[in-house]
Amino acid sequence: MEEKTKAKIMDSRKMERAFARMSMEILERNRDAGSLALIGIQTKGVFVARRIRAQIQALEKVELPLGILDITLFRDDLHLQEHHPKVEKTEIDFSVENRHIVLIDDVVFTGRTIRAAMDSIFELGRPASIQLAVFIDRGHRELPICPDFKGKYLPTARRERVNVMLKEVDGSDQVLIMEPTRF
Amino acid sequence: METSGFNQRHLLGIDHLSASEIDLILDTADSFVEVSTRNIKKVPALKGRTVVNLFFENSTRTRSSFEIAAKRLSADLINFNSSVSSLKKGESLKDTVLTLEAMNPHIIVIRHSAAGAPRYLTTFARSCIVNAGDGFHEHPTQALLDALTIRQRFGKLRGLKIAVVGDILHSRVARSNLILHQKMGNPVNLVGPPSLVPLEFERMGARVFYDLKAGVKDVDIVMMLRVQEERGAGNYFPSIREYRRLFEINAEVFATAAPDAIIMHPGPLNRDVEIETSLADSDRSVILQQVNNGIAVRMAVLYLLKGESNEAAH
């Protein structure tokens, strides 16, 4: 599907402030950083998680464990796909048992990805808690899921797409709203 | 969402796959290796799908490997055992498969002594067909798990030299591996007694050697095949003792291969016939890794095959 940029919502300075605030809020909510771990959802959530981890390290001088989660095998629409989606790596080399987990993604939309991620984490053990951090909340939830920490709430139309661009993958830091050229 | 782009409905042989499709299966298998390291070795990807294991030849490792793979993906699995089935009562292969299909399986994994049996099934069956070995033709998942093992060890699958040693004539493992490595552009040496390594294989692009030392010289991978006495391999050379003297891989011969060469074997092993025990158990041997990778590769194949979506099917 072809799409064009409808609007630029955030630039690198705004994003930096949002990352700093989210990291601060995570620390505020979790006094004991020792039992805290971050899990980023493939693929963009992983980069968002790395940013947050770096911020927390700068603020608190602790290096939180960071896991990478691919939720493909836990999607609720696999049986509807003719071509199964590509499976990326899951790398969680710490025990989730009794840990406070902050699940991190770039955008939350319907909430189905987060549902799949939670199911996947519970297969690995029983965490003490799961909190959700997303950089953009774009609305249109189809499940009772609400982020605990967010960079920005951004109301969108369903047909639009939110593109969180990060310089380590996309060359620059910005948040764009994309819309299809034909629909 | 990035779709896998895998466009095969069946896995009949390596011959039908492109090099990039092989890479994709191995990438997917790499992701599935992790699932088997979890406490709960199960993901719901194929929940509600049914896989039938239809084995007309004895097999423990391949059959159980497919079984574990299907179960780790949460598929339901039926083992169809030909020795106690109605085939003994004279039912044809086609009728057997049509009967099984009345139960709406999604994937049929078949092993049969007749080359081409899996392809024959695709002419009338609605399920995805996976070849788990057909006669002397192909055994694609074995070649794929070998390739995954090679890739893990060398970090690549291209630019490597391979020697396959033993009963090439009766080996579907050798054939599938030969085809795979040719697709990757790797030179393949076939080594064994003239009666078991027909020169026709040179037409398929391999080099034929009747001398073990010459055949394994400077190769990165030595793939030993089992002497298949049940297939009458013993009729093709004078004695096991002579075979062993000429074609058993031991430390001395193996030393002429490349410095970081590995040794592979599809199993089951005839220790001290085709492979010296100390070599089979050495750190250069990746035989147990091959078995382990079999599960991940078969999970990848079961996952990637292009099934009809449930909506389309019902």
Interface residues (C-beta under 8 A of the other chain):
Chain A: D70 T72 L73 F74 L78 H79 L80 Q81 E82 H83 H84 P85 K86 V87 E88 K89 T90 E91 D119 S120 E123 L124 G125
Chain B: M1 E2 T3 S4 G5 F6 N7 L24 D27 T28 D30 S31 F32 E34 V35 R38 N39 I40 K42 V43 P44 A45 L46 K47 G48 R49 L73 Y303 L304 K306 G307 E308 S309 N310 E311 A312
